[in-house]
């Protein structure tokens, strides 16, 4: 079995991340959405196409913007899932304060298909905005 070149593996992760946030892997859509978030020199649909086909990958500054937009870590987007002890320890520390009900809810969330997880993220984001607005009104 021949190994998959790193750029093609990146392209697959990029397409999966786009699907997870509800975006089509269209070069034009990716370029437009990316350029709305990036303050440097904009990219062309041709550049986005090369990313999606695994012919090239973005520079680190662009990768960070992509990852933020797609709600994944830059390392995960570039290299895939890592199982380093550092990441495991970091995750444990991040979720240490969760009670059993919260952990169970996260487990159920992770078992959902990507499209349903996107819906839940959108609902939670809307609720967070509403809560922030209520908090500002009280202050």
VENVENNOR-V860907 format. One record per residue. PSI is psi as a letter, one per 20 degrees, with the letter a starting at -180 (NA if undefined). OMEGA is omega in whole degrees, -180 to 180 (999 if undefined). Layout:
PSI_OMEGA, PSI_OMEGA
This chain:
p_-178, q_179, q_178, p_177, q_-177, h_-179, h_178, h_175, h_176, g_-179, g_178, g_178, h_178, g_179, g_179, g_180, h_177, g_179, h_-178, h_178, j_175, j_178, q_174, q_177, l_179, p_180, g_-180, g_179, g_180, g_-179, g_-179, g_-179, g_179, g_-177, h_176, h_-176, i_-173, p_-176, i_178, b_179, p_-176, r_177, r_178, r_173, h_178, g_177, g_179, h_178, g_178, h_176, g_-176, h_179, i_179, k_177, h_178, r_172, r_-174, q_172, r_-174, g_-179, h_178, h_178, h_179, g_179, g_177, g_-177, g_179, g_178, g_-174, j_175, l_173, r_178, q_177, h_179, g_180, g_179, g_-177, g_-171, i_-176, a_-180, p_175, q_-179, k_-178, q_179, h_179, g_-180, g_179, g_179, h_179, g_180, g_179, g_-180, h_-178, h_-175, j_-178, h_-176, i_-179, q_175, r_-175, h_-180, g_178, g_179, h_178, g_179, g_179, g_177, g_178, g_178, g_-178, h_179, i_-179, q_173, q_-176, h_-178, h_178, h_177, h_178, g_179, g_-180, g_178, g_180, g_179, g_-179, g_178, g_179, g_178, h_179, h_177, g_180, g_179, h_178, h_179, g_178, g_180, g_180, h_-180, h_179, h_-176, NA_999
